[in-house]
Amino acid sequence: MAFPSDPSFVPTPPPGEDELPYDDGEPMESQRHRKQMELLIEVLELHWKDRDDVYVSGNMAIYFSELQAKKNDFRGPDVFVVLDTVKRERKSWVVWQEDGRTPDVVIELLSETTEKVDRTDKMRIYAKLLHVPEYYLFDPFKGVLEAYGLDLATMSYVPVAPGANGDVASPRLHLGLGVRRGTYHNLDVDWLRWLDAEGRALPTGEEQARAAEAQAQAAEAQARTAHDEARLLAARLAEYEQRFGKLPGGEPR
């Protein structure tokens, strides 16, 4: 048996994302929960499509210690964001393979079966072990958003008061979060949305396409109007010249 002091001893490297389970074992509670997760992820990916230093994902396993990996005891946030990293495909987030980087923002979607864990075990892990600066809880059916910031002195979360309209700011992402009524994938309900500095919801891909189509239709209508006005003006000018003669300075016919 070789010991660490033995030159022939080669320590076994910790497992990586290819060796670790990447399904967090917790299916989304409902169609609304799944669509809400997809909405939050899609919009941020579109918003940061030109950046390669941010990673956005959800319902993915996060591994923060070898002991946790061996016990198969991992937590998969519904939505999480990591800044100052490399944008690439991942099976899971393995902290020791990511230069110690942990999520900057975590969002959990509450349900009857997960709310207790989200408010206790997960909140403790995100604060004391992963040191996630911003933690948000949202109930997709009640439309209630809660925001928490990490107190570095106690490594615990303290509530963050929302604005008068119920929106909250994400200092790490320089964005806002708020509840907005809208249609996403044919479901018209109150959604948790990422907001710009003016409080407007960052658009989904479908909303971007609709806006582009509306802009194109407006430009086409404007062009038709200008064309019709030019034809009408030419017709009136021709009628005038037929009755009263060519205008001074006009080209000879």
Secondary structure as GFF3:
##gff-version 3
##sequence-region A 1 253
A	DSSP	alpha_helix	31	47	.	.	.	ID=ss1
A	DSSP	beta_strand	54	57	.	.	.	ID=ss2
A	DSSP	beta_strand	62	63	.	.	.	ID=ss3
A	DSSP	alpha_helix	66	70	.	.	.	ID=ss4
A	DSSP	beta_strand	79	83	.	.	.	ID=ss5
A	DSSP	beta_strand	93	94	.	.	.	ID=ss6
A	DSSP	three_ten_helix	95	97	.	.	.	ID=ss7
A	DSSP	beta_strand	105	109	.	.	.	ID=ss8
A	DSSP	alpha_helix	115	119	.	.	.	ID=ss9
A	DSSP	alpha_helix	121	124	.	.	.	ID=ss10
A	DSSP	pi_helix	125	129	.	.	.	ID=ss11
A	DSSP	beta_strand	134	139	.	.	.	ID=ss12
A	DSSP	beta_strand	144	151	.	.	.	ID=ss13
A	DSSP	beta_strand	156	160	.	.	.	ID=ss14
A	DSSP	beta_strand	168	170	.	.	.	ID=ss15
A	DSSP	beta_strand	175	184	.	.	.	ID=ss16
A	DSSP	beta_strand	187	195	.	.	.	ID=ss17
A	DSSP	alpha_helix	205	244	.	.	.	ID=ss18
###
